[in-house]
Amino acid sequence: MLSYLRYMTLKLWVGHLNFVVGDLAGNSQKNIEAARSAYADSVRLFLTLDWVSEERLS
């Protein structure tokens, strides 16, 4: 009954890039370069994390 199901592998990338506060253009370029590199390595889910605490905002 389940013989028609095919399995798929999903390669993902989760990382934290070293961003510079206030450098929107530079930080965006880092994301773009990392995403292109990951895609070339067959990654199809690309996640970046950035934590901003309330203390950093005030």
N, C-alpha and C positions, 0 to 999 in steps of 0.2 A: 504493500500500500504506500509506503514512503519512498519507493524507488524513484519516483519522479522528482524528488527534492534534490536540489544541488546546493552544495555548501560554498560559501564565499568567505574569503579572508579579508578583513578590513585592517589595513595598516594605519595606525594613528601616531601622531606626534604631539606630545605635551611638553611644553617647556617654558622657561622663564628667560626672556632676553634681557640683557643689561641696558635698560632704557635710561635716557637722560631726561630729567624733569624739565618740561617746557620745550623740548626739541621735537616738535610734532613731525617735521619733515624727516629728520634723521631717524626717529623711532619708527615711522611708517616705512622707511626704506629698509630698516632691519627686518621688519615683519615680512615685507615683500621678498627680500632675498632668502630668508629662512623658509618661507612657503614654497618658493621656486625650487630650492634645494630639496626640500622634503618631497615635493611632487615628483621630482626627477628620481627619487628613491622609492617610488610607488606608494607614497603616503597619500591617503585620500581624506583623512580627517586631521585637520591642523588646528590645535588649540594653543592659545597663548594666555598667560595669566598675568594680571597686574593688580596688585593689592594696594589700595590707597586708604590709609587709616585716617580717621577724623583728625588726629593730631597733626598729620602732614598737611591737611587742608587749612588749618587755622594759623 
